[in-house]
Amino acid sequence: MEILGTFGHDILVGSIAPNEIFALGGNDRVTGLGGSDRIFGNTGNDVLAGNAGRDTIFGGRDDDTILGGQDDDRLYGDLGFDIIAGGLGDDVIQGGTLTPESNPDTEGNWLFGNKGRDTLIGDAGEDSLWGGQDNDWLQGASGDDVLYGDMGSDTLTGGEGNDIFAIGRLSDSRSTGGETPADADRIEDFSRGEDRIELLGDLRFTGLAFTVEDGQTVIRDRRSGQFLATVQGVTDLDANDFIPLTEVEEPDSSQASTPSPTPTPTPTPEPEPESEVTPEPEPEPEPTPEPDSEVTPEPEPEPTPAPTPTPTPTPTPTPTPTPTPTPSPTPALITDPVYNFVSSNGVFVQEVPEGDSGSTTLTNYTLTRTANAVAEDVTLKFSTLQGGGNVDLLTGGDDYNDTPIVLSFAAGETSKVVPFEVFGDTDVESDEWIWLEIESFSGSGQVGTTQSDAPFKILNDDTAPVAPAAPTADDDGSYTVNVGETLTIAATTSLITATPDTLDLLTNDTLGFPVAAIDQFNIGSHFANAGDDLDWIGGGTLTVNADGSFNITNPGDAGTYTFEYRIANSQGNDTATVTIEVQEPPAVTDDSYAVNIGDSLTVSTTDSNDILDNDTVGTPAATISSFGGGSLGDSVTANSAGNSVSLAGGTLTVNADGSFSLTNPSTTGNYNFNYRLENSAGADDGTINIEVTAIAPTATDDSGYLVEPGKTLNIAKTDTNDLLDNDTLGSPVSTLATFGGGNLGGDVTTNAAGNAVGLAGGTLTVNGDGSFSLTNPTVPGSYSFDYQLSNSGGTSDGTVSILVGIPPVAMEDGVDDPATVDNEELVVLMSDPNGQVYNASPFTAFGGLLDNDSLGFPTASITSFGGGDLGGSVTDNAVGAPGVDFAGGKLTVSSDGSITLVEAFHIGTHTFSYRLENAAGVSDAEVNILLLP
């Protein structure tokens, strides 16, 4: 349904079906209702609402409010200051035009994604983007933009200009990030010195924790522990990159010649709108749009000027003359020192036993600084906020000395060891945590971002009395061993270096008290004591030891096997089952294939000759993991199974299941490559040989080509009788390479395809695609020449026959020409038993039908006659046939033009037609005969 507004102020409401609504001029209010609508605001300050359905809305010029409503909408502000809210669904919201490169929107826009996975795109103006709920993508484009990801894991791309990325606390329990790194916002293109990060709520720079991982900085909230953002490609963030800025005390005048300027804070924009903003249409001529949440930004304060240093007054000189002092050089500007913690072993969290008594001073961390190495005191405090309520914490004064630590850095000193005093005890308790962080500086120091705090995990080293208890055994495995090899599992000494398939049998068991050990084991009904041997199924030997270690020597057969062991102490015993996978590595056999050039070789897993059919795939069943080498170059591991590469000018694809294809090879020859067959037991490499062969062409002679002198014979490639149409072109597809011989002279290789030569007084041109032409021949006759087809498989010659002919022209007979003296009428006397045909005047024997005809080349003759008084058509009666009924008698017509009419008795004029024909064409003429008494 199409709805068209006026150039005034309109209220336009669509139907529940899909609509196209054009608001035209004026300040309009448009509601789409149901269906997937297309709405165009055009000029004026419009309010455009899509409601239900997948709507596409264009604001047009001027300042518009666009509301997507339900479902997945595409909303475009076009030109002017626009407020655009997506509502529900996964929306695409673009503040500017569809072609920002050629028609940019320089006015700022407010874009709200609300619910759903939305894409928000600004334009050339200063735009504000609010992602709302769920995981959104915000793109500021050009201009100085503000990007609020809000809830969900959002991707923030500022684009050109000085952009602000907003992260932080939304309430006491919610933030713009979440509990895992995957919940954090991703800042794609942060540029230090141009962009800044705004901290929301009561969050300040000192409330952040930073870690640098894989070339990016991860930002967390110290208080909640939540992950707020990852800043891609940036590893050296400091306080100057954040809003509000951390105030820094001015350095002592003895430390630097120039005071540090006070940074200027930037205001924080107000909160984002609610997620659903579908309006009800009201009959107001000029509605004023308002989003559900207030988004009016506070005015930006004037920047605070940097303090001006007060000059030191010059003392009044004494009367006593003094030497003129040599002026000291002006000191260079000194940047602020940046402090980070560095652990002694490179591990982020230091784990330290608490001890049983007294105190221990830990020196696991060093505080380092860069830049200005001036004299400065750094005060460290203890914090528990980083635990977020998820870990047990140390108690100050009880577990550690909670007196703030003051480190005094001398001028030029770049690091100091951090002394941390821990109190020991014999209490059985959980491991407990504490964090050291920088509280203040006596000078102009700044907290760094590489490691801004020092976490300690104080390990409980006390044990409670153990009550006697029976052991509990848990099943183990699977362990793996190859046929003919040995599996040795040693007693586990470290869980850090161990893996599940190397743990001994007791690691996952509860050993009780006193500590249980293995006392016996069995394979089926065969039992042995710990330390003894049992014959393994299918060959080999099993030995199980009391400490949980065991070995299997030289198993003979692949498969899945089990044995049992028993652990026991004075309180009882328990039994568990161990699963062993005896594996067999694969063994390959080389394969060979052939394919014609230009064809495709496809081998599927159902074919009897796929790559794996003659291989031993082992246990577990091996698959092809990679291929390469040989004619492909590189090594067997160069290409993963399933990939496609070039071979012999075609495309080779090798799959893990042994199927493969070589599509459309274009060069002949013998090619090979290697493949790797692999399972968890091992790998083996095989070779595939493929011969790409060619098929020679077969040429078939061509004839039936006819051209008149002075005209042109032109046979195109698209014609059904070009020279190649009746040929077998072979593989690769052959072309016409040369021509000659016959009436051209020379042989078939004398002239290259595409050349022009003389033939029949005209010009012959023969092309490689089988097309040819004979232009303006002047000499009638039958002509021939040869052509040669060629490909990499061989050659074949064919002969072409062309007739340069003149078609005949038959002239009417038995009709008197008044312009001549003679009477050309033909007469037959009824009384003449021979049926002789005569000229009327002078009365002489008729010379035949051909006397007045042009017989052409080759010489034409009469081929048939009929029609007229004979009935039918000119082709009904063959020449030379026995007399045909005509005028009551019998008419005979010969190919040389002679005719007779005998026994006729119908007095009067009678007619028939004859056909004159040669290889160049046909011509028909009428004959009039007067039968006289």
N, C-alpha and C positions, 0 to 999 in steps of 0.2 A: 504494500500500500504506500502511495506517495502522498505526502502532505507538504504543501507549499505555503509559507508564511507571506507576509507583506513587508514593506519597508518601514512600517510602524512598529509599535511595541506589541508583540503577539504572545498569547499563551497557547501552545500547541501540545496536544496530548495524542499519542499514538494508540493503536489497538493492541490486543494481546498477540497479534500476528506480527511477523517481521515488517518493519516500516522503514521508509526513507523520508526523513523530515528535513526540509530546507527552511531555515529561519529567516534568511535574507537579512534586511537591515533592521535597525531598532534594537532596544534592550528587551530581549525575548526570554521567555521561560518555557522550556521544552521538556516533556516527560515521555520516555519511550514505552513504559509499561512492559508487557511481556514480549517474547520473541527477540531475535537477534537483529537489532536496529542499527541503521546508519543515520547519524544526526550531524548536521552541518550548521554551526552557529553563524558563520559569515560575520558581517560587521555588527558592532554594538556590544554592550556589556551584557552578556547572556548568561543564564543559568540553564545548564544542559544535564539531564539525568537519564541514564540508561535503564535503571532498575533491572528486572530479570532478563536473562538472555545474554548471549555473547555480543556485546555492542561495540561499535566503532564510532567514536565521537570526535569531531574536529571543531575546535573552538572558533577558529577564524581570527579576524583582527580584533583589537581592543581587549578589554580586561574581562575574562570569563571565569565562571565557576563551573567545573565539570565533575559530575558524580557518576561513577561507573555502576554502583549497585551490586547485584548478585552476579555470579558466574565470571568467566574470564573475558575481560574487556580490553580494548586497545583505545587509549585516550590521548589525544594530541591537542596541546594548548594553542599551537600556531603562534601568531604574533600577539604582543601585549603581555601585561602582568596577569597571570592566570593562577587560580587555585584549583588543583586537580586531586581528587580523592578516589582511590580504586575501589574501596568497599570490600566485598567478599570476592573470592576467586583469585586465580593467578593472572594478574593484570600486567600489561605493558603501558607505562605512562611516560610520555615524552612532552617536556615542557615547551619545546619549540616546534619547528616545522619538520616535515618529512625530509627536507633537503637543507640541513643546517649549513653545509659548505657554501651553497650559493645564496641561501636566504636565511641568515641567522636571526634568531630572536634575542635581542640585546637587553630585553627587560627581564628582571628577575622573576622566577616563578616559585610557588610553593607546591610541592608534590608529596602526596601521602599515599603509601601503599596499603596500609591497614592490613586486613587478614589475607593470607595466601602468599604464595611464592611470587613476589612481584619484581618487575624490572622497571627502575626509575631512571630516566635520562634527562639531564638538564640541557642547557644550550649555552649561548654566548654570554648571557647575563649572570648576575649573582643569584644563584638558585639555592633554595633550601629544600632538602630531601629528607623525608621521614619514612623509613621502611615499614614500621609497624610490626605486627606479629609475623612469625614464621621466618624462613630463610630467604632473604631478598638480595638483589643486586642493584646497587646504587652507583650511577655514573654521573659525575658532575659535568662532564664535558669541559668546554672552555669557560673562563670567568672564575671569580672568587666564590666558591660554593661552600655550603655547610651540609655535611652528610651525617644524619642520625640513623644508624642501623636499627636502633630500638631493640626489641626482643628477637630472638632467633640468631642463627649463625649467618651473618650477613657478609657480603663482599662489597667493599667500599673502594671505588676508583674515582679519584678527584679529577683527573685530567689536567688540562692547562690551568694556570692561575694559582693564587695563594688560597689553598683550601683548608677547611677545618673538619676533622674527623671526630665525632663525639662518642665517647665510651664512658662507662661508670656505673654508679648505683642508681637504680630506679626506685628502690625502697629498702627496708632493712634486710629483706631476704632475696630480693630480685636485683639483677644487674643486666647489662646489655650482653653479657656473656653466659657462662654456665660452668658446670662442674668438670668438664673435660676440655682438652684443647680443641676438640671438634666443635664445641659449642661457641668458641670465641669468634669475634668478627675478624675478617681478613682485610687488612689495609694494603692495597696493591701497589700504590705509587707514591708513597710518602717521600717528600723532598725536603731535607733539612734546610732551614733558613728561609723556606717559602711556606710550607704547610705546618700546621700545628694540630695537636690532639687536645680536644676539650674534655675535661673531667666533669662528669655530671654528679648531681647530689652533693653530699658532703665529702666526696673523695678529693684528696690532694695528692701531690706528687709523692710526698713522704709515705703515703698509704699504699704505694705500688711496690710490687716485687718484679724484678726483671731477670730473665734468663735468655741467653743467646744460643740458638740451636739451628744448625744447617743454614747459616747465613740470614737468619731472621731473628727478631726480638719478640719473645713471648711476654706479655704483660698480664700480671695477676693482681687481684685485690688482696692485700695482706690480711685484712680483717676477715673476709669470708673465704679466702682461698680460691675464689672463682677465677676462671680464665676469662679475661676481657677481650684481648685482641692479640693477633700476630701481625707484626709490621714487616712486610716482605722486603728483603734486600737492605735492611738497615740494622746495624749492630752497635751503634754508638749514641743512642738517645740520651739526652740529659734534660734537666728541669726546664731549659729554655724552649724545649719542643712542646710544652704543655700549657694549657689554660685551665684554671688560674695558675699564674706563674708563682713559683716558690720564692718568697722574699729572701734576699741574701744580704747579710750584714756587710756594711762597707768595710774594707780592710783598713787596718791601722796605717796612718800616713808614713810610718817608718818602713812599711813593707812594699809600697809601690808609689810611684810618682803621680799616677793618675787614678782618681776614684772610680770604682765600678758603677756604671749607671744602674738605676733602679728599673727593672723591667716593667713594661706597661701591660696590665691585665686586660683581657678581652672579655666582654660580657657573654653570658651563656644564654642562648635562645630558649624560649619557653617550651613546654612539653608538646608532644605530638598529639594529633587528633585521635578520636575514637575510631574503631575499625569500620563501622557501618554508617554511612552518611547518605542514604537514599531519601530524598525529600518528597513531601506530598505536594502535588501541584496546587497552587492557590491563584485566584484571579487577581493578581497584583500587577499593575502595568510595568513597574520598574522594580523588580525584587533586588534586595541587597543580599548577596550570598554571605553566609557565615558557616565555617566548618564547625563540627561538633565540639572540638577542643580549641581552646584559645591559643593562637599561634602568633600573637603580636610580639615581635622581639623588643627587648628593652633598648632604649637609645644607647648608642656606644659612647662611653665617656671620653672626654678629651684626654690625650696621652699626658702622663705625668712627666714633666721635664726632668732631665737628669740634674742632680745637685751640682751647683757651681762651687768649686773649691775656693775657700777663703784664703787670700794671700797672707803669708806670714809677714808681719811688720818688720821692717829693717831696724835693728838697734842703733841708737845714736852713738856715733863714734866718740871715743875719749880724746882729750887733747893730745895724749901721748901718741906720736905717730907710730903706726903699725905697718908691717909689710902688706902689700896688696896680695890677698890670697888668690891662688890659682883656682878658677871655677871648676867644680866637679862636672863631669859629663852628665847630661840629662839621661836618667835611666829609661830603658825601653818599657813599653806597656807590658804589664805582666798579666797573663790570663789566670782564671780561677783554677785551683787544683781540684782534680776529680778523684774520689776515693772509692775503692772496691776491695772486697774481701777476697783472699786467695787461700785455698786450703793447702795443707802441706803435702797431701797425696793426690790432689787433683779430683777428689770425690766431693760432690756438692754437699751431701749430708755427712757430717762426721759422727761415727758410731764409736762410743767410748764406754768401757765398763766403769761402774760407779765406785767399785772398791768396797771393802767391808768396814773401814773406820778411817777417822782422820780426814784430811783434805788432800786433794790432788789438784795441782795447777796445770791445766791443759794449755798447750801451745799449738793447737792444731791449725789455727788461722793466723794469717798475716794481713794487716791492713796496708794496702799499697796506694800510692797516689801518683798522678801524672801532672804535667804542666808545671805550675808555679810551686817550686819547692821552698816556700818561705816557712818561717817558724810559725807553728800553729798548734793549738790544743784541739783534739777531737774527743768528744764525749760519747761513749757507747752506752746504750741502755739495753735492758732485757725485755723481750716481747713474747707474748703467748698468742697473739691474735692470729698469727699465720696458721695455727692449728685448726681454726674454724670449728672447734668442738668435736673434731674427729679423732684426736689423739690424746693420750694422757700427758699432763704437763708437769714440769718440775715445780716445786714449791720453794719460793725465795726464802732464804734464811735457814731452811731445813735441808734442802737438797743442794743448794749452791749459795755462794756469796752474791747477793743481789745488789751490792753497792755498785753504782755506775762506774764504768772503767774510763779513766782519762788517759789518753795517749798523747804525749807531748812530742811533736815532731820538731826537730831542729831544722834550721835553714839548710837546704840541700839534702835532707834526709828523705828518702822516697818510700820507706816501708818500716813498719814496726810490728813485732810479734804481739798478738792479743792474748793476755793472760786471763784464763777463766778458771776460777776455783770451784771444784766440785767436792761435796761432802759425801763420804762413804757411809754405808749402813749395812745391817744384816737382815733387813726386812725383805720378805718375798713380795715383789710388786711387779707391775708392768713396766716395760720400757717407757721412758718419759722424755719429753721434748722441751727444748727452749731455743729461742732465737736471739742472737745479738744483732742489733742494728744501730745505725748512726743516729744520735739524738741532736747534736749541735756541733758547731765549729766556732772557735774563737776568732777566726778570720773569715776568709771568703770561700772556704771549701764547698764542694758540691758532692752530693751522693751520685755515684756512678750507676750504670745500668748493666754492667757485665755480671757482677754479683753484689747486690746492695745489702744483703744480710748474711749472717753466718749461722746456719742451723746445726744444732747438736741433738743427737739421739743418745741418751744415757742409758746404757744397757743394764738390765738387772742381772747381777751375777750371783744371786743368792738362790738357794734351792730349799724347798720345804721337805720335811721328812716324808719318805715314801712308804706307803702301806703295802704289805704283801699282796700280789695280784697275779692271777693266771694270765698267760699270754693269749693274744688273738692274732691269727695268721690271715693275711689277705692274699688273694691270687696275684700272680706276677706275669708279665709279658705283654705283648709278644717280644721275644728276643729272636734275632735272626742270625743264621750261619749258612754259608754256602756248602754245597755238596763237596766232600773231600777236604774241607778246611776245618779249623778249630775255633770254637767259641770259648773265650775265657772271660768270666765275669769276676773281677776282684772284689774284695770287701770294700764297701763305700766308705771313704774317709772325708769327703767334702761334697756337700750338696750343691755348692756353687759351680763346680766344674763338671758335675755328673749330669747325664741326660737320662730320660726314662728307660732307654734301652741299654744303659750301662749300670743301673742301680743293682745292688746285690739283693738277695731274696728277703733280707730282714728289714730293709729300709722302710718299707710301707707297713710293717707289722708292728703291733703293740706288744712289746717284749715282757711286760709285767715286772714284778719284783719278787724274788731276785731275778736278774736279767736272764731271759730264756735264750736257748741256742737250739740249733737243729740237731736232733739226735738220730733221725733216720729219714730215708726217702725211698720211693718205689716207682717203678714203671709197670703199670698194671698190677699183676700179682707177684712181681719180683721185687723183693725188699733188700735194702742194704743199709748198714750203719753209716753215719756221717763220716766222710773221709775215705770210704770204700768206693769201688767201681761197680757199675752195672753195664751190661751190653745194651747199646742203643738200638732202637728199632731200625731195621734196614742196614745195620752195620755201624761200627763206631762204638765209643765208650762214653758214659756219663759218670762224672764224679761230683758229689755235693759235699761241701764242708760245713762244719758247725757254725762258722761265722757268716754264713750266707753266700759265700763265694762258691762258684761251680764252674765246670768246663765240660764241653762236649767235643770229642775228638773224632775227626774223620767220619761224619755221617755219610751214608751211602745213597739214600733216596730222598728226593725232594718231597715236601709236603708239610702239613701242620701236625705237630706232635705235642703230647703233654706228659708231664710226670708230676708226682706229688712229693711234698716234704712235710715233716712234723717238727714243730718247735715245742719245747717242754721246759718247765722249771718245777720247783717243789710244789707249786700251787695248781699245776695242771698242764694241759697240752692242747694244741690245735693244729689242724692240717690245712694246707693251701695247695692250689694247682698252678703249675708253671706251664706256659704255652711257648713252644719253640717253632719258628718258621724255618724249615730247611729249604734254602733257596738254590736255584740253579741259574747261572748267568746264560744269556743267549749266545747262539753261534750262528753265523750268517753264511750264506752261499751266494756267490755272484749271480747276476741275472742279465739276460740280453734280450733286446727288443728291436723291431724294425718298423719304420713308418715312411710312407711316401711324402715327399716334399709337398707342402701346401695342405696336407691332410692333418688329422688330429689322432694322436695315440692316447686312448683313455683306457686305463686298467682299473677296475673296481675290485672291492674285496670279495665279490661273488665270483670273479673270474678265477680260473685255475692257475693263472700265472701272475698273481699280484706279487709284490716284492717279498712278502713274508711266507708265501706258500712253500718255498723250499728251505726256509730257515728254521732253526730250533729256537723257539721264543723263550724257553726256560720257564722258571717259576719264581715269582709270579710272572704272568705272561708279559713279555717285553713289548714295547712299542717303539716306533721310529721317533727319535727325539730331535734329530737335526740332519742336515745334508749339505754338501758343498764339495769343494776340491775338484780335481780332474779338470774337465772343460769349463767348469764354473769358476775356477780359480779359488784362492783362499783355502780354507780347511774344511773338514767335515762338519765342524761346529758353526760354520758361518751363517747358516740359515735354519731357523726353527721350523719344525714340521708344521705344515699348513700354509707356509709362505709360498709366494710365487716369485720366480726369477726368470731371466732371459737365457735361452739355450737354443742354438742353431737358428737364430732369428725368430724363434717362437717363444712361448711362455710355458715354463715347467713348474708344476705344482706337485709337491710330495707331501702326503698326509701321514699321520701317526699310525693309522691302521694298515698301511702298506699299499693303499691305493695311490695312483698318481696319474698325471696327464701331461702330455706335451702337445700344445695347441699351435697349429699353423706354422710349423718350422719352414724357413725360407731358404736355408742353405743346406746342401748335401754334405755328407761326410759321416765319419764315425765319431760319436761323442760319448763321454762317460762322466760320471760323478759318483761320489761316495755317500753312503748313508750310515747313520749310527743307530743300531738297535740296542735298547737300554732298558734294564729293570733295576730294582734295588740291589740285585746281586752283582751286577756288572754291566759291561757294554762290549759290543763287538761291531766292527765296521765292515761293510760290504761295498761292492762296486756294481753300478748299473751301466751297461753298455747299450747305446741306442744308435742304430744305423739309419740315417735319413737318406733315402734313395730318390732318384728322379725317374720319370716315365717319359720316353721319347714320344713325340707327336706323330700323327698319321694324317697326311694330306690326301684329299679326294679331289679329282679333276672337276672343274667348273665349266659349264657351257650355257648356251641359251641367251647370251648377251647380244643385243641388237642395237645398232645405231644407224641413222641415216646420214649420208654425207652432209657436212656442214652443220650438223647438230652435235650435242654432247651426251655421252653416256656417263652418268654419275651414280655410283653405287656407294651408299653411306654405310657406316658401321651398324646403324639401326635397321637397315634393310634386311629382309630375310634371306637374301641371296648374295650377301657379301662373301668374299673368298673363304672366310674361316667358318661359315655357318655349317658346312657339311664336313668339317675336319674334326679329328680328335686331337685336342691341343696338348695332351699329356700333363705331366706334373714335374716341375712348376709349369704353369700355363705358358705355352710357347707363343711367340710372335712371328709375324712374317718378316724375315730378316733381309732377303735379297730376291731379285727377279731378273729374268733374261731368257736367252735362247729363243727357239721358235722363229717367228718373223722378226724378232728384235735382234737376232744374231747373238754371238757370244754364247755364254752358258747361264745357268740359273743363278750364279753368284756374281754376274757382271755388274749389276746395278743394285745399290743399297736401297732398302725400303725408304720411301719418301722422295726419291729422285723422279725426275720427269724425262721421258725419252720420246723419240718420234715413232709413230706407228700409223700406217694407212694415210699418210699425209697430215695427220693431226698429232696431238700430244698426249702420251699415256703417262699417268702418275699412279704408282702403286704404294700404299701405305702399310705400316707395320700392323695396324689393327684389322686388316682385311678389306678396308675400303679402297676404291680406285676410281679413276675417271679416264675417259678418252674424249678429248676436246677437239671439235672441228675436223674430223677425218674427211679427206677429199677423195680418196681412192676406194671405190667399192671393192669388196672381196671378203674372203674368210681369213681370219688371222688368229694366231695363237702365240702364247709365251708361257714360260714356266715360272713358278715361285717356290721359295723354300721356307718351311717352318723350322724353327730352331729353339731348343732349350738345353739345359745342362745334361739332359738324358740323350740327346741326339738330334737328327734332322730328318725331314721328309719333304719330297718335292711333289707338286701338283701342276697340272696344265690347265690354262684358261683359254677358251675359244670365244672369239668375238666376230660377229658378222657385221660388216659395214655394208648395208643393203639399201635398195631403192624399192619402195612398195609399188605395186602395179596400179594403174588407173584404167578402169573399164569404162567404155563409152557406149551410149545407147545405140541400138541398131534398129533399122526399119522405120525410121522417122525421117520424113522429107525435110530438107533444109531449103526454104524458099530462096535463100541467097545464092544458091548454086543452080546451074542449068540442069544437072542430072537430078532424076527423081530417085532418092535413096530408099524408097519404100521397098520392103521385101515381100515377094509374092510366091505362092505355091499354086500350081495348077492341079485341080482336083483330078483331072484325067491323067496326070503323070504318074505312072506306076512306080517310078523311082523316088518320088517325093523330093525332087530337086528344088532348092530354094534359089530364086532369081532376084536380081536387081530389077526394079520396075522400069527404069529408063536410064541409059539404054538397056534393053532387055538382055541381060547377060547373067551367067551363072554367078551366084553369090560366093565371094572369096573366103568367107568364114567370119566368125564373131570377133576374132582377134585383130582383124585388119586395121581397125580404127582405134585399138587399145594401146596404151603404153605398158609394156610388160615388165619394166623395172629390172632390179638385179637382186638375186639371180632370176633368170627368165621365168616369168609366171606362167601358169596354165590354168584352165578351167577345172575346178574341183567338184562343183555341184551346181544344180539348177532346180528351180521350182517357183512357187508363188504365181501370181497372175491367174490365168485361166487354168493353171495346173493345180491351184490351191496350195495351202501350206506355206512353207517358207523356202527361201533360196537354197537352203541346205538339205532339203528333203530327198533329192534324187542325185545319186552319184553319177558322174560322167561315165559314158560307155555302157550304162545299164541298158537292157532291152527296151524297146520302144515304150514310151509312157503315153497314156491316153491324153490326146490333145486335139481339139477341133474335130472330134469324131474319128481321128486316125491315131497313128503311133508316131511319137516324137523321139528322135535320138539326138543327143548332144555329146560330142567327143571333147576330150581335153584340149585338142589343138584348135577348137573353135568351129569345126565343121558340124553341120546339122542337116537332118532329113526329116520330112513329114510325109508319111505314106498313108493311103487309104482314108484321108480326111474327107469329110463331106459336109461340114458345117461352114457354109459360105459366110465370109466376113473377116474382120480383123480379130486376131487373138494374140495374147501377150503372155510372156513368162520372163523370169530373171535368171541370170547366171552369176557365179562367183569366180573371180579371177584371183589367184593366190600364189604368193611365193613366201620365202622365209622372212621377208621384210614386212609383209602385210597382206591385206585382202582388199578387193574392191568389187562392188556389185553393179550390174547394169541391166536395163530392161530391153527385151527384144519384142518387136511388133511384127507379126506375119499376117498378110492378107491372103485368104484362101479364095481363089477364083474358080468359076465353073470350068 
